[in-house]
């Protein structure tokens, strides 16, 4: 039986001698918005995918099409559709993730995400954007 290994641990194994740099890096957040930070971007991308699969795929589907049983029931949008992607703004997507969504009758159709930082939410929106065809 194989145990689960974190994406950062896998990266550390691949990096070999640079492992110490990665360990030190894990304790800092100064790179969160730097495009040139190879450690941070890998970690954020893996975290966003894992968060999506854990919290969003139940309704939106692993492929982002929203064709799950719950997605169909609640009217989840197809994130692979370029029109849907172009109509949705990042700020609106972030707000929906943070605050959840209600229908016109006030019924909750998407619960707010719990325990996510602003950076986590941005990563989740970026991951959702990756479904665009």
N, C-alpha and C positions, 0 to 999 in steps of 0.2 A: 504494500500500500504506500502510495506517495503522499507526502504531506504538502500542504499549501505553502508556497514560498512567495513572499511579497515581491512586487515588481521592483522595488528599490534594492532588495537583496539580490535579485537576478542581475540587475545592472551592476551591483558591486562585484559580483562574481566575474562578470564579463570584463570589468575594468581592471581587475587584478591589482597591480601596484597603486592604482589611483583610488583604491578602496578607502584609504584613510581620508582622502579629500572628500569623498562622498559622505563618510561618517560625520565629518566636521560640518559639511554642507547641510545635512539633515537638521542640524540644530540652529540654522539661521533662516531668516526669511527675507534677507536683503535682495534676493534675486527675483522675487515674485513677478516683477513686471519687466525684467530685462530679457530681451529677445535672445541674447547671446548666452544665457545660462543653460547649458546642456543638461545639468543635473535637475534643475527645477522644472524645466519643460517636460522632461520624461516623467517625472514624478506626478506632475499635475495631470498630464494626459492619461496616465494609468489610473489615477485616482478618479478622474471624471468618468472614465469608462466603467469602472467598478461601481461608482455611485449610481450611474444611469442603470446599469444592469440590476442593481439591488433595489432601487427605489422607483424607477420610471418605466422599466420594460414591461411591468405587469399590465400597464394600460397602453403605453405607446409602442410596445413591441421591441424586441431586440434589434430589429431592422429599422425602427423609427416610423413604420407605416401606420401604426395605430390599429392594426387588424386583429388585435387580441379580443377575447370575449368581452373584457371590461372596456377596452378601447372603443369597441363598436357601440356598447351600451351607453358610454359617456360622450361619444362623439369626438374622440381624440383625433387630432389632425395628422395628416400624412407628411412627416418631415422630410420625405424624399422628394416631395413635389416642390419644384423651384418657385411656383407661385406662392405657396404657403410660406416658404422661406423668405421670399422678398417682402411679403406683407407683414411678417412678424419682425418687430424691432427688438434688439437685444435688451433694452430697458424693460420692455413689456414682458419678455420671457423671464428676465431676472425677477421682476416683481411677482410673476405667477409662481415661480419656484419658491420664493421667500414667503409670500403671503397666501398662496393657494388660489383656487378659482371657485367661484360660485356661479350657478346658472341664474336666469332671470327671476326665478322664484326664490332665490336665496339658498338653494340647496348646494352643499359642497360637492363639487365634481372633481376637485383635486386638492388634496390636503397640502398644507405648507410643509416644506422640507424642514427637518429639525437637525440642528447641530452642524449646519454648513456655514462656513465663513464666506465672506464676499468673494474671495478668490475661488473657493469651491464652486460657487454659483456661476461665476464667469467661466470656469472650466467646463461646467455642465452645459452652459449655453453654447460654448465653442464645440463641444462634443456633439450636441444636437445639430449644429450647423454642418457637421461632417457628413450627415445623411443626405444632403442635397445632391441630386444627380446632375 
